């Protein structure tokens, strides 16, 4: 028999000396397991939310692309007529349907999801940056498209895991506004301005040579229009020498044009004509040169292609002609003008040219409500 000391036997009962794990350690293991289980659930919830939010974000991007394209194509149809409004709506719906949001065609509804149509036509106020729905073809210059997937229409974005929280679908939408119609923003504009009523009352101006007469006041059909300061000789001359961006909603100061006789004004106009291109429209030949012409006879037949601002006068400048020495008139649109002569001296101060009503100048952005000239639609929202 071995007389050495015996080692105590290890007990497997908890709390007995010699057991396999201390009581505190056993409790910590249970706590870690519970915490891990909770974290796994939280991570799964976040993963589920990430999937659903990612789908909604992707759908919104698809809807925005569809809405942008639909608004731009719809705005391109605006031409100041009721038929143009109808074409704008139909075109917007067709373009949207050619796009998909999460593989489903984008369908625009006239009922909308909140009681408003998905496609609206109206007026965009450039100064206030606001859209107002309108049915007046002569005033409409914008198309608004709200591409939406709403649960109320049975088109919500179905959730993958959100249903566990009682959310079966999410509402997603986009908003796009494009302006169309006539020219609404140009680079470089002449200091000659015409009232809207003159454009409305003289449809032949798109065909025949146009005498824009400044003086005397009883017969004038145009005036000087300056964007910076009053229509003084130095300010008119400065605008002739400087190119700036001008847009619908800008304010004009008008002058009656008596100072056209100043070389500071008429000579830059003549120089621009001389440096211009030959007039090549055989359907609208230039008349014989006026004896009072300031253009050298050897250069007669060239034109200066420029833009003329049209201001909204409410008809007050046409019956009878109003006083042009006023400020605060808002630009309504721009029309391209091919100026071929200047009559700066004598009893009548006049510039002569053609309105290029069928032109599509590359630098013109749409937004104006003189619709004879096409211009590039653009997104404003």
C-alpha positions in Angstrom: 0.0 0.0 0.0 1.3 3.3 -1.1 1.8 5.5 1.9 2.1 8.8 -0.1 -0.6 11.6 0.2 -3.8 11.3 -1.8 -4.9 14.0 -4.1 -8.5 15.1 -3.6 -11.0 13.9 -6.1 -12.6 16.6 -8.4 -16.2 17.1 -7.9 -18.5 17.8 -10.8 -21.2 19.4 -8.7 -21.5 23.2 -9.1 -20.3 25.2 -6.1 -18.2 22.4 -4.7 -14.5 22.9 -4.4 -12.6 21.3 -7.2 -15.5 21.7 -9.8 -14.7 22.2 -13.5 -15.6 26.0 -13.7 -16.0 28.8 -11.2 -19.6 30.0 -10.7 -18.8 33.6 -12.0 -17.3 32.2 -15.2 -20.3 30.0 -15.9 -22.6 33.1 -15.5 -20.5 35.1 -17.9 -20.8 32.4 -20.6 -24.5 32.6 -20.4 -24.6 36.3 -20.6 -22.3 36.4 -23.7 -24.6 33.8 -25.5 -27.7 36.0 -24.8 -25.9 39.2 -26.0 -24.7 37.4 -29.1 -28.2 36.3 -29.9 -29.6 39.8 -29.5 -26.8 41.3 -31.7 -27.5 38.7 -34.4 -31.2 39.7 -34.5 -30.2 43.4 -34.6 -27.8 42.8 -37.5 -30.4 40.8 -39.4 -32.9 43.7 -39.0 -30.3 46.2 -40.2 -29.5 43.9 -43.1 -33.1 43.7 -44.0 -33.6 47.4 -43.8 -30.5 47.9 -46.0 -31.9 45.7 -48.7 -35.3 47.4 -48.7 -33.9 50.9 -48.5 -31.5 50.1 -51.3 -34.3 48.9 -53.5 -36.3 52.1 -52.8 -33.2 54.2 -53.6 -32.7 52.4 -56.9 -36.3 52.7 -57.8 -36.3 56.4 -57.1 -33.2 56.8 -59.3 -35.0 55.0 -62.1 -38.1 57.1 -61.6 -36.1 60.3 -61.7 -34.4 59.3 -65.0 -37.8 58.5 -66.5 -39.3 61.7 -65.2 -36.5 63.9 -66.5 -36.7 62.4 -70.0 -40.5 62.6 -70.0 -40.5 66.3 -69.0 -37.9 67.3 -71.5 -39.6 65.5 -74.4 -43.0 66.8 -73.3 -41.7 70.4 -73.1 -40.4 70.1 -76.7 -44.0 69.9 -77.9 -45.1 73.2 -76.5 -45.9 75.7 -79.2 -48.6 78.0 -77.8 -51.5 75.9 -79.0 -54.0 73.5 -77.3 -52.8 70.8 -79.6 -49.3 71.4 -78.3 -50.5 70.9 -74.7 -52.1 67.6 -75.7 -49.0 66.4 -77.5 -46.9 67.4 -74.5 -48.9 65.2 -72.1 -49.1 62.3 -74.5 -45.4 62.5 -75.3 -44.4 62.6 -71.6 -46.5 59.5 -70.9 -45.0 57.6 -73.9 -41.4 58.4 -73.0 -41.9 57.4 -69.3 -43.4 54.1 -70.4 -40.2 53.4 -72.4 -38.3 53.5 -69.0 -38.5 50.9 -66.2 -38.2 51.2 -62.5 -37.0 47.8 -61.0 -37.9 46.2 -64.4 -41.5 47.5 -64.4 -42.6 50.1 -66.9 -43.1 53.6 -65.5 -46.8 54.3 -65.9 -47.9 57.9 -65.5 -51.5 58.4 -64.3 -53.8 61.3 -64.8 -55.2 60.6 -61.3 -51.9 60.6 -59.5 -51.4 59.2 -56.0 -52.4 62.4 -54.2 -55.2 63.6 -56.4 -52.9 65.5 -58.8 -52.0 64.2 -62.3 -48.6 62.7 -62.8 -48.2 65.0 -65.9 -49.1 68.7 -65.6 -48.6 71.7 -67.9 -48.2 75.2 -66.6 -46.1 78.3 -66.2 -42.6 78.3 -64.7 -41.7 81.6 -63.0 -37.9 82.0 -63.4 -37.6 84.8 -60.8 -39.6 82.9 -58.1 -38.6 79.4 -59.2 -42.2 78.2 -58.9 -44.5 76.2 -61.1 -48.2 77.0 -61.5 -50.5 74.7 -63.4 -52.3 76.4 -66.3 -54.4 75.4 -69.2 -53.7 78.6 -71.2 -51.7 77.6 -74.3 -50.3 81.1 -74.7 -48.9 81.1 -71.2 -47.7 77.5 -70.7 -44.0 77.1 -70.9 -43.3 74.1 -68.7 -44.1 70.4 -68.2 -44.0 68.8 -64.8 -43.7 65.0 -64.4 -44.1 63.3 -61.1 -43.1 59.7 -61.7 -44.5 57.8 -58.7 -44.9 54.2 -57.3 -47.6 54.6 -54.7 -49.2 51.8 -52.6 -52.5 53.6 -53.0 -52.3 52.8 -56.7 -51.1 49.3 -56.1 -47.7 50.2 -57.4 -45.6 50.5 -54.2 -42.2 49.0 -54.0 -42.7 45.6 -52.3 -40.4 45.1 -49.3 -38.3 42.0 -48.8 -38.0 42.0 -45.0 -40.1 45.0 -44.1 -43.2 42.8 -44.1 -41.9 41.3 -40.8 -42.6 44.7 -39.3 -45.9 45.1 -41.1 -44.6 47.2 -44.0 -45.6 45.5 -47.2 -44.6 48.2 -49.6 -42.9 51.6 -49.7 -44.0 54.8 -51.6 -41.4 56.2 -53.9 -41.5 59.1 -56.3 -39.6 61.8 -58.2 -40.4 65.3 -59.5 -39.1 66.9 -62.7 -39.9 70.2 -64.4 -38.7 71.2 -67.9 -39.3 74.4 -69.7 -40.0 74.5 -73.4 -41.6 76.9 -76.0 -39.8 80.0 -77.2 -36.3 81.2 -76.3 -36.0 82.0 -72.7 -32.3 82.5 -72.1 -29.7 83.7 -74.6 -26.1 84.8 -74.8 -25.8 88.4 -76.0 -28.9 90.4 -76.7 -29.3 93.6 -78.7 -30.4 96.7 -76.8 -33.5 96.8 -79.1 -36.7 95.7 -77.4 -40.2 95.1 -78.6 -43.5 94.8 -76.7 -45.4 91.5 -76.7 -48.4 93.2 -78.4 -46.3 94.1 -81.4 -45.4 90.5 -81.9 -49.1 89.4 -81.5 -50.4 92.1 -83.9 -47.9 91.6 -86.6 -47.7 88.0 -87.8 -46.2 89.3 -91.1 -43.1 90.1 -89.2 -42.1 86.4 -89.5 -42.1 86.9 -93.3 -41.6 90.5 -94.4 -38.8 92.9 -93.6 -39.4 94.5 -90.2 -39.0 98.3 -89.7 -38.4 98.7 -85.9 -39.1 102.4 -85.6 -38.0 104.2 -82.4 -39.1 107.8 -83.1 -41.4 109.7 -83.3 -43.3 108.3 -80.3 -46.6 108.3 -82.2 -45.4 105.6 -84.6 -42.8 103.7 -82.7 -42.9 99.9 -82.8 -39.8 99.3 -80.6 -37.5 101.0 -78.2 -34.2 100.6 -76.6 -34.2 98.0 -73.8 -31.2 98.0 -71.3 -30.7 95.3 -68.7 -28.3 97.4 -66.5 -29.3 100.9 -65.6 -31.4 103.4 -67.6 -31.5 103.5 -71.4 -28.9 106.2 -71.6 -26.4 106.4 -74.5 -23.5 105.1 -72.4 -25.5 102.1 -71.1 -26.9 101.2 -74.6 -23.3 101.4 -76.0 -22.0 99.2 -73.2 -24.6 96.5 -73.9 -23.7 96.6 -77.5 -20.0 95.9 -76.6 -20.6 93.3 -73.9 -22.1 89.7 -74.1 -23.9 88.5 -71.0 -26.5 85.8 -70.3 -30.1 87.2 -70.3 -33.2 85.3 -69.4 -37.0 85.5 -69.1 -38.0 87.4 -66.0 -35.1 89.9 -66.2 -36.0 93.6 -66.0 -35.6 96.2 -68.7 -35.3 99.9 -68.7 -36.8 101.3 -71.9 -35.9 104.3 -74.0 -37.7 105.9 -77.0 -34.7 105.5 -79.3 -34.0 109.2 -80.1 -30.4 108.6 -79.2 -30.0 106.1 -82.1 -28.4 109.1 -83.9 -25.4 108.9 -81.5 -22.3 107.3 -83.2 -21.8 105.5 -79.9 -24.9 103.5 -80.7 -25.5 103.3 -84.4 -21.8 102.7 -85.4 -21.4 99.4 -83.3 -24.6 98.2 -85.0 -23.3 99.0 -88.4 -20.0 97.4 -87.6 -21.8 94.2 -86.5 -23.7 94.2 -89.8 -20.6 94.7 -91.9 -18.9 91.8 -90.0 -21.9 89.6 -90.4 -22.8 87.0 -92.9 -24.6 87.4 -96.3 -28.4 87.2 -96.2 -29.2 84.0 -98.1 -32.9 83.6 -97.8 -34.2 83.7 -101.4 -37.8 83.6 -100.2 -37.3 86.9 -98.4 -35.1 89.2 -100.5 -33.7 92.4 -99.1 -35.4 95.6 -100.4 -33.3 98.2 -102.2 -31.0 100.1 -99.9 -32.5 103.2 -98.3 -30.8 106.5 -99.2 -30.5 107.2 -95.4 -28.7 103.9 -94.8 -25.7 104.0 -92.5 -24.3 100.7 -94.0 -21.6 101.2 -96.7 -23.2 100.3 -100.1 -20.5 97.6 -100.7 -21.6 95.8 -97.5 -25.3 96.1 -98.0 -26.8 92.5 -98.1 -25.1 91.3 -94.9 -26.9 90.7 -91.6 -26.1 90.8 -87.9 -27.8 87.9 -86.3 -28.8 88.8 -82.7 -31.5 88.4 -80.2 -34.2 90.9 -79.4 -36.0 90.8 -76.0 -39.8 90.9 -75.9 -41.3 92.4 -72.9 -44.8 91.8 -71.5 -46.6 95.1 -71.8 -50.2 93.9 -71.3 -51.1 95.6 -74.6 -50.5 99.1 -73.4 -47.8 99.9 -76.0 -49.9 99.3 -79.1 -53.1 101.3 -78.7 -51.7 104.0 -79.0 -48.0 103.6 -78.6 -46.9 104.2 -75.1 -44.0 106.1 -73.6 -40.9 104.0 -73.8 -39.0 106.0 -71.2 -39.9 103.7 -68.3 -38.2 101.0 -66.2 -39.4 97.7 -64.6 -40.6 95.8 -67.7 -40.2 92.0 -67.5 -38.7 90.1 -70.4 -41.3 87.6 -71.8 -39.2 85.9 -74.4 -36.5 86.4 -77.0 -36.8 86.4 -80.8 -33.9 86.0 -83.2 -33.4 89.0 -85.5 -31.3 89.4 -88.6 -30.5 93.2 -88.8 -29.5 94.4 -92.2 -29.7 98.2 -92.0 -29.7 101.2 -89.6 -31.4 104.6 -90.4 -30.0 106.7 -87.6 -30.6 110.2 -89.0 -33.7 112.0 -90.3 -37.2 112.3 -88.8 -37.6 108.5 -88.2 -35.0 106.5 -86.3 -35.3 102.9 -87.5 -33.4 99.5 -87.6 -34.4 97.1 -90.4 -34.2 93.3 -90.3 -36.0 90.0 -90.4 -37.3 88.0 -87.5 -35.9 84.5 -87.9 -39.1 82.8 -86.7 -38.1 79.4 -88.1 -34.6 79.4 -86.8 -33.3 77.1 -84.1 -30.2 79.0 -82.8 -27.9 76.7 -80.9 -27.4 79.0 -77.9 -31.1 79.5 -77.2 -32.7 77.8 -74.2 -36.4 77.5 -74.0 -38.7 79.1 -71.5 -40.2 82.1 -73.4 -43.8 82.4 -74.4 -43.2 83.7 -77.9 -43.4 80.4 -79.6 -42.4 81.1 -83.2 -38.8 80.1 -82.5 -37.9 76.7 -81.3 -35.3 76.4 -78.6 -33.7 73.7 -76.5 -35.9 72.5 -73.6 -34.1 72.3 -70.3 -34.7 71.0 -66.8 -35.3 73.6 -64.1 -36.1 71.1 -61.3 
